């Protein structure tokens, strides 16, 4: 079983839709969580860090549920430019080592 | 806008040849990571350094891979001899421990990667 698991998708949604991705992690010692975005043939880029119970940045909301060991990412009013792969990441704060999920692919259609 | 840089961006080589990939971390970041990405395996951590000291290289095939950080501005990843199964994109990332509210988290910033093809 992978340490960080995501539904690979693809999620195909129309512009303006709200879409949510879930991710589970198995290491209860994980303390820090992130969402990265990766476009085709590009490097992963940090989208959001997820602190304590969650946080919001514009159209993006990330939530953390430590009891159930899952993280979610909600995208509201999706744009064509949101089409990408979204990587869920867990980390031990002591080492800084990131464990990446396999990614969830989002395609936003006109 | 500070960025991680990597060279070369693309490398095609024949099996058995040595490959050296270079990375310049963001100035001031004390932690450097090397990752490999393939379609099948996704992103795998190969090795990482803190303050230039190797902390963990358990993800790296020891017989052919080596990672070093000769100074704070340069990290290298070498493969000798290279094999076709090494074909992948190799990313370098750098990070620095954040102060609260991150409470000690490391946000990592990736370079553009080296796309390696071994024939």
Interface residues (C-beta under 8 A of the other chain):
Chain A: X31 X32 X34 X42 X43 X44 X45 X46 X49 X51 X87 X91 X93 X94 X95 X96 X97 X98 X99 X100 X101 X102 X103
Chain B: X31 X33 X42 X43 X45 X48 X50 X55 X56 X91 X95 X97 X101 X102 X103 X104 X105 X106 X107 X108 X109 X110 X111 X112 X113
